[in-house]
Amino acid sequence: MAKKPISKADLAKLIRHRMDEHTECPPWISVEIRKVKTSEGPGWSAVTNPTDSISYVKCARIVGALTLELRKKYELSDD
């Protein structure tokens, strides 16, 4: 199955929207999409501010889980 291209901005909005479903993720926590190398080649990862990751560990784990889930569906477009 081919992955759907998505911009960093749209991907961040999608993840933020999904974070809103979890009470562990306060609305002020932002998400940044970074290009990374994965075992499958070039990819992306969603990260929160390091301070927020420490203060809201459960939310950081949720962001990690969302990254793994959505990485199967989306690849970064050239934006």
C-alpha positions, 0 to 999 in steps of 0.5 A: 500500500502506497503512503499518502504524501502530507505536508509537515504542517498538515501532519502536525495539525492531524497529530495535534487533533488526535492529541486532543482526544487524550486528557493527558495532552494539554492543549498548549503542547505543540508538535514539531515534525522532523525528518529522520532516518528509519530502518525503512529509509527516510521518514519523519517523527513527531516530537514535543518540546523537551520540557513538555516531554518531561512534564507530560510523559504520558502525552509524549508516549501518546505522540510516539504511538501516533508517530508509529501509527501515522508513519504507516499511512503518510510520507512527507511531501516536498513542502 
